[in-house]
Amino acid sequence: MDCERFDRVVLDLLYDELDELTGAAARRHVDGCARCRNIASGLRATREVGALPSIDPPEGLELRILEAERRIRERLPLRQRVGRAVSVLAGYAMRPQLAMAALLFLVIGSSLVFLRARPGDRESVLVTERGVPELDSDSVTIVPMSPDREAPAAHGAPPLASAETREKSLAAASAAPAEGEDRQSAYESAMVLFRDRRYDEARQQFEAVAQKGGAEAAEAALYAAQSEKNSNGCSAAATLFDQVPSRFQETRAGYEATWQAAACYESLGAPEHARRS
């Protein structure tokens, strides 16, 4: 047995908890190693001291100790008494609870500083149909001109277009968003029918909007299936809900339709279809 292994079994040797072979090897090692012999003898002496019987202190010993401490503290200079008080307060201040409270107040204070509204910020921004922020209304004065006069061209500016060209440009510009506006109005009218619980008519209009495509197509397909569910129940609407994520993949409406399909299959007693959805 070497010293490293003896360090691991010395306590078991002290309390006679080693097996016969290991105990004999440890005792032989102690006989030949001065270091381990000192360690074993020191631990044995400590154990013997710990086994001494305890005696009761004299009556009033604690009060006499406290009184002696108080008298000594009164004789201390003012500087040392202040230092002791500061040490006691510092010990309380270093507790984890106070540190966490101070950190919390610091976080709240910094949040109020950074989230404070800057002066001059607008509370709301109006956005036009084309997605451009609407600025403050500027007054524009239109000066009427006689038909036989032309506006003077600015220096270096291209000549003004003729009246026929301007009319064609205005017609092309107004015709571009017409399809989107019709689709938007059809979607809104379908929503009005849905809110009025006219589900059959709402489903037809929602399906028409979904067939045309556009930004509202996925939502329209979802509401078409929802209208069918509200009108004829889950047995008729489950397959419609299944069609939405296949037509409009990775959309919010597709995910919502998948969830609604699972709920319908669960209510219909089809756990395998519900688990798949």
Helices and strands as residue ranges (DSSP letters): H 3-14, H 20-32, H 34-50, H 61-74, H 78-93, H 96-115, H 163-175, H 178-195, H 199-212, H 217-232, H 234-247, H 252-267, H 271-276
